[in-house]
Amino acid sequence: GAFFTTYEATKTFLHTINPQSPASSKPLIPTPILHAVASSTGELVSCLILTPAEVLKQNAQVVVRDSSKSSTHAFDGNATRQAFNKFRNNPSQLWRGYTALVARNLPFTAMQFPMFEFLRTEIYTYRDKNGIRSKSLLETGIVTAFSAGTAGSVAAVVTTPIDVVKTRIMLGAASGGDKEKAVKEVQAQGRDAKAEIERVQQAARGGRAGGWAVGKEILRVEGVKGLFRGGALRGAWTALGSGLYLGVYESGRKFLERRRVGDEGVNVS
């Protein structure tokens, strides 16, 4: 909710203030750039909400795990409340992973939504030109799902190197439950977790395994193919998820909008 509220509001605002080019009737700032800025702003706000939730979830899991080790009976008490109490004296620590979350999500979002908006507009323009646009909820859902799925898959493949580097850093730094989580994430992407761990340990030789160092080591040892390992599966999964998510969202938004105006012979495009 926070993402789309911010995205739609920012997009509308930027379109409103965007002046026309003196040399033509086109906007001075290209529309894809406006969409990239709007989606990035939405992602920044979304991460601002997601980060504390993620931090609390991880700490609550630690509370439950530690409690189960030290007690023979069932865990009593609210794990989330106990986790939250850890940050009572320093609430700002709830956002300690904000930068990392933004760095992971922002490139994908800033790339996906300009492509999504462009594809959707082009499809609607084509259908209008050929007189086959119905403006029905079914058409809205199908066009949006196709546009979002296509854009999402392309963005997912292009940003795969970021995900590969991030995952290897997680494997190299994680331990215990966090390591198990990272291994499952790698396996879900169709990659060999054991091999990934060995590679990130190689990248960490001589110092801390930073993103740039890990990326260079992957490129040196495995070439470009290593940076895009798992990209096909990531693209296919993202296409399905983005298509369903945005298709249902846009259809629902149009339905509620039409219902609000009474649907008195007016098709909201």
Buried (B, 14 or more C-beta within 10 A) or exposed (E): EBBBEBBEEBBEEBBEEBEEEEEEEEBEBEBEEBBBBBBBBBBBBBBBEBBBEBBBEBBBBBBBBEBEEEEEEEBEEEBBEBBBEBBEEEEEEBBEBBEEBBEBBBBBBBBBBBBBBBBBEEBBEEBEEEEEBEBEBEBBBBBBBBBBBBBBBBBBBBBBBBBBBBBBBBBBBBEEEBBEEBBEBBEEBEBEBEEBBEBBEBBBEEEEBEBEBBBEBBBEEBEEEBBBBBBBBBBBBBBBBBBBBBBEBBBEBBBEEBEEEEEEEEEBE
